[in-house]
Amino acid sequence: MNLPNKLTVFRIFLIPVFMLIIIFGGNASVQAAGSTVVWSRVIAAMGFAVASATDWVDGHIARERNMVTNFGKFADPLADKMLTMTAFIFLVELKLAPAWVVAIIVCRELAVTGLRLILAENEGQVLAAKMPGKIKTTCQMLSIIFLLIGDFFHIGTILLYLALIFTIYSGYDYFHQSWGVFKGSM
């Protein structure tokens, strides 16, 4: 197993660690800059940030060193979705994010994943991430971190709604550009 794939597996391993910190971390908190900082959430945010950083690092290494594998093509986006969706579900439970926003994000992720499968199966093509999708992912990950640490100056909320906008736009863009795969099948 090459280094990028090890980083992807490490990211998947961090998901239950993130969950356990949130579940069993307690509610010890302090007031800072008008927000309540819950220490277990700060630790969870730090773990999430490390896991998110491995997404960039593994992709960079894989492309730079020509270490792209089928496992990586499968597991890397899956790990990203598992990590962010887990975090968003916990944000809803913690009342840090509205359920309707998270529902739209989750539905888009499932729809685009399905589209990727159909394209790969029918046309043998991989639907590569485009800039709006990369912005969406970055906004999602940053919003999760800021919402967990206390949403100072509403940065996390602003990033969450930016993520929502890019989630909708990039989902539309992927389907608009790939709509031909559905011709004759409806």
C-alpha angles and dihedrals in degrees: 000000000000126000097261090053091047089053090051091051089047089054090053090048090054092060096076089041089055090048094049092050090052094044100044102021097098129220104273103151148165133202114249130168091345094307133097113243113206107198096214089055091051090052090046090049090052090051090047090050091052091048091047091050091055087061091063095038097050092048092047093050093044093053096039095049096034091244097139110143136178088246090055093047088053103036102039098063090037091054091049093051093045091050098046096040091050090050093047092051090052090047089057092048090050090048091240096120132032114254093226092059092048091046091056091048093049093046092051092049091051092046095049091045088053090048090051090053093050093048092048092048100042104031103018091234130132115224100228121209113262127206096268089053091049091050088049092053093047092049091047094051095045092046090054091051094047094044091051096049095051108284094255111203088356091282091141093050092048091049090047092056091044087052089051092052092048090043091058095040096047091045090052090046094052093049094042092053094043100039091113090075088071097050112122093010101088 
